[in-house]
Amino acid sequence: MLAEVNTTVEAVINFNVPDEVLVERISGRRVHSASGRSYHV
């Protein structure tokens, strides 16, 4: 994918987040079907 646009990865950020927090965030997400925007409730 990066080669297609002739670029490389210069930096990477690794977030160390407990699985429980990720599940909570994903579970609270709603997507507006008309616009495709996502909201956290």
HELIX and SHEET records of a PDB file:
HELIX    1   1 ALA A    3  VAL A    5  5                                   3    
HELIX    2   2 ASP A   19  SER A   27  1                                   9    
SHEET    1   A 2 ARG A  29  VAL A  31  0                                        
SHEET    2   A 2 SER A  38  HIS A  40 -1                                        
END                                                                             
